[in-house]
């Protein structure tokens, strides 16, 4: 089943806000993330082509960064 997980803190920031509190925002999946899932962080999409387990997705300079959790 296609699934979408999205975090978009850029829409929440207002002029004069301290953006440092938003920079650590991430999608954390401690269990299984299945192929067909799309992770979107601040408009950048990361489609999963294969299943993964224990991963974290966060915003990066040019898209989405993926970190394997231990």
N, C-alpha and C positions, 0 to 999 in steps of 0.2 A: 504494500500500500504506500503510495507516495506520501511523504511527510515533509513538512516545512517547519523549521525552527528559526526564529528571527529575533534579533536584538538590534535596536536602532536608537542609540542614545543621542545621535546628532539632532534628532527632531525635538528632544527634550531640552537642549541647551538654549538658554536665552542670553542675550547680550549682557556681559558683565559677570556671568556665572563662572565659577571655578571649575574648569573642565577636568582637572586632575582627578576628581572623585569618580568620573565616568570612564577614565582610560583603562581601568582594570576590569571593566564589564566583559563577561565572557559567557559562552554557552558551554556548560560542562556536562558530559555524558559519562557517568560512572559505569553504566552497564553496557548494553549492546546498542550500536547505531547501525542501522541496516542500509544496504544499498537502496538507492531511490530516495533517500532523505536529502533535503537541501538545507544547508545552514546559511543564513544570511546575516552578516554583521555590517551595519551601517551601509546597506545597499550592495555590498560585495557578496556574491554568491559562491558557495563551495558545495557542489553536488557530490554526494558520496557514490562512487562507482563500485565500491566493495564494502562489506561489513567491517566495522571497527569496534573495538571495546576499550573503554576507559580513555576518552579523549577530551580535549578542551579546544574550543575554537574562539579566537578573539580577533579584533581588528588589527590590521597591519598596514604598513605604508601603502601597499598596492593590492589590497585584498583582504584575505582571511588567513591567519596563521593557525597551524594545527600543532598541538603538543600532545604527545602520548603521556598519559598519567601512569604513575607507577603503582 
